[in-house]
Amino acid sequence: MRGSFPGLCLALLAAERCARLCVLVHYGLSGQHVWFWLTVSCLVPGYAAQLLSALWFGADGRQPGRWLLVLHALQLGIWKRPAPSPADDVSNSSRYWDVLQMATAAEGKGIGRELLMRQGDACVLRLLEALLQSLPHVLLQTYVFVAAGHTDPLPGVSAGLSLLALAWALVSYSRSMCLLKPGHLSLPAAALLCLLLWRTGMLGTRVLALVLFARLYSYWVFAVVGIHWLVMSFWLVAQQTDIVTPPCHWRLFNCLLGAVYVFCYVNIRPGPSKLRVTVFYAVS
């Protein structure tokens, strides 16, 4: 299970990327240039996760080299890091492939703190990339498949894989945060499956509701999303989260997380979260 988890993350990520590439090729060959460029635009926010990944390499003492920049320019920064030199300190600069190798080598032994930290770093980067890139892609392809009257199944398949990848990124993040707690317990496969079904159902119904609303009321969907975003942002401000301390960064963080809360709940504060989850579902 320990070695198969990062392997499953890699397989799902690869399937999502392949489906996205197929959609781009389909739009390009069929002359649907509007949908082609809108799909390409969904890739741009993902560079924020790549930038964070590159900055983490720098923070760990590795100077950005040519291959490192190429990997991140191709949005492959969370797949594999370049081979470090002996003088490099890359204790926190692992990515999914490195975590998979470490987990496979550690089969039959205790789960080390280093492995948990590296897996946590990879899961955080993947979650950020999924929220910035996969979520807009799901919204766009679902709209194309459901509301725009296209009969080709490829956008629907791509939307489904991106939805599954996003839900799995949320499950991976929750699992990593649980493992990092003192006295952690490894979640069984049945619990992970239940979490995946919960996240997939929650995200899928919200995306479908917004797409159908946009089909019926057109641009009014932006007013609904905007009001929801403002309510969630003010709620986060009222909680006085101290994850980000500079005032300007704190406001930006709450605004960005408020946009995420339009679609799903992400627990970013330590301590019991039952009350926060209850309020979130009661309001939204």
N, C-alpha and C positions, 0 to 999 in steps of 0.2 A: 504493500500500500504506500510505503514511504517513497519508493522510487517511482511508482506508477503515477503519483499525483502530479509532479512537474511534467512527466511525460504526457499525461492527459491534457495539461495546460498547453503544451507545445502543439499537440495534435489538433486541438480545438482552434488554437490561434492560426495554425497553418490552413485549416479548412476554411476559416472565415476569410483569410487573405486571398485564397484561391477563388472563392465564390465572388469576392469583390472585384477581382481582376476579370473574371468571366463576365460580370455585369458591365464593366467598362468596355470590354471588347465588343459585347453585344450592342451596346448603345452606339459605339463608334461605327461598327459595320452596318448597322441598320439606319444610320443617319439621324439618330435622335440626339442631336447635339446639345439641346437644352438639358436633358437628363444626364448626358455625359459630363458636362461641365459642373452641374450641381453635385454629381457623385464625386467628382474630383475635388470639389470645394470641401466636401466632408472629410477629406484626408488632411487638410491643412491644420486643423486644431490639434491633430495628433503630434505635431512637431513640438508642442509644449512639453509633452512627456519625454520626447527625445532630448530636448534641451535640458530638462531636469536630469536625465540619465547621464548626459555628457558632463553636467556640472558636478554630479556625484563622483565621476571618475576624477575630475580635477581636485575635488575635496579630499579624495583618498590618496593624492600625491602623484597621479598619473597625468602627464602633460598630453593634451589632445594631439594625436598623431593623424597621419593621413588615413589609415584604415579605420581608425575610430570615427573620424568625421564622415567617411564614406558609409559606414554601417548606419550611423544615425541619420544621414541624409536619405538613405533608402528605407528609413523607419524600421530598422532591424536592431536598434540599440538594446532592446530588452530580450533579444534572442540569445546573443553570444557576445562576450567581450573578447577583444584581441588577446593573444597570448602575452602575459606580462613579462617584463624583464626581471632579472633577479633583484634589482634595486627598487622595484616598484612595491608600494604598499597598497594592495588592492583588497584588503580584508572585507570591505563592504561593497565591492564593485562587481559582484557576481550577477549573472543573468540566468534565465531559465535553463539553458543548456548546461551551464556550470552547476546549477543546483541539482539537475538531473544526474550528472556525473557523481556529485558528492553523495546524493541520496542512495544511488546504486552501490557505491563503494561502502556505505555505512550500513547496508542491510545486515541484520543480525546483531547490531551493536546499539547502544543507547543513542538517542537523538541529542546531538551536541548543540550547544548554544550557538556556535558559529553557523551551523546549518540552518537553524531557525531564523537567525538574523538575515542571512543571505536570501532565504526563501521569502521572508517578510519584505525585504527591499524589492525583490522581483514582483511580488504580488501588489505592492503599492504602486509601482510604475505601471503595471498592467491595468490596474483599476483606473488610474488616471487616464491612460490612453483609451480605455474602453468608454469612459464617460465622455471624453472629448471627441472621440472619433466614431466608435461603434454606435453610440446613441443617436447622433444625427443621421448616420447611415440607415439605421433601422427606421427612423421617422420618414426619411425620404423614400426608401424603397417600399415601405408599407403604403405610403400615399400613392406611389406609382402603381402598385399592384392592386390596391383596393379602390382608390378614388379616381385615378386618372383613366380608367377604362382599358388598361393594357391586359391582354390575355396571355402573354408570354409568362411562364412560371418562374423564369430565372430571377427577376427582382424579388419575388416572394421567397424563393429558396435562400437568396442572399440575406434578406431581412431576417428570416428565421435563424440562420446560422449566427448572424451578428447579435440577435437577441439572446441566443443561447450562450454566446461568448461573453456578453455583458453580464448575464446572470451568473455565469461561472466565475467571472472576475470578482463579483461581489461575494460569492461563496468562498473563494480563495482568500480574499481579504479577511473575512470573518474568521476563517479557520486559522490563518496566520496570527491574528490578534489573540485568539484563544490560546494558541500554543505558546505565545510569548508571556502569558500571565504566569505568575508563580503557582506551582502546583498544577500545571496545565494537564488537561486530559485530551488525548487524541480522539477526534470525532469519528465514530464509525461510519462505514459507507452508507448505511441506511439514513443516518442523520444528514449527511452531505446531500443525499438524493432528495430528502424532504426540503432542505434549504434551497436546493436548485429549483425544485418545482414551485416553491413559494416565490422565489425571486422572478422566475420566468413568468408565472401567472400574473404577478403584480405589475411587472413591466409591460407584458403583452397587452393586458387589458387597458392600461393607461395610454399606451401608444395607439391602440386601436380606437379608443374613445376620442382621442384628439384628432386622429385622421378622419373619422366619420363626422366629427363636428366641423372640421375644416371643409369637408365635402358639402355639407349642408349650409354652412354659414360663412364660408370663405374666410376673409381676413379677420372676422370677429374672434377666431381662435387665438390670435395674438393678444387680444384683450383678456381673454380667459387665462391664458398662460401667464401674462404679465401680472394680473392680480394675484394669482396663486404664488408667483415668484416673490412678489412684495410681501405677502403675508408670511411666507416661510423665512424670508430674509430678516424681517422685523422680529420674528420669533427667535431666530438664532441670536440676534443682537441682544434680546432680552435675557437669554441664558448666560451672557457674559463669558463666552468661551475664551480661554486664554491660550489656545494652541499657537496663535500668532500674536505677538506682543506689540509691534509697531502699529500705531493707530491707523495709518493709511492701508497697510497690509491687512490689518484686522477687518476693516470695512470691506475690502476687496474679497477677502476669504469668505466672509459671511454672504456676500452677494453671489459669489460663484457657487457656494454650497446651497444657497437658497434655490438656485436654478436646478441643481441636482435633485433637491427635495420635491420638485414638481413631479418627478417620476418615481423616486424611491428614497427610502430612509437609509442613511449611512451613519453608523455610530462612530463618532470620532472623539468622544469624551470617555475617560475612564469612569468606572463605577457603575452601579445599577442603571439600566436604561428602560425599565418597564414603564415608568411614568412618561418619559419622553416619547416612546413608541406609541403609547396610548393617545397622547395629545396629537401626535402626528397623524394618526389614522382618523382621529375624531375631527380634525380640521380639514384634512384633505380627502 
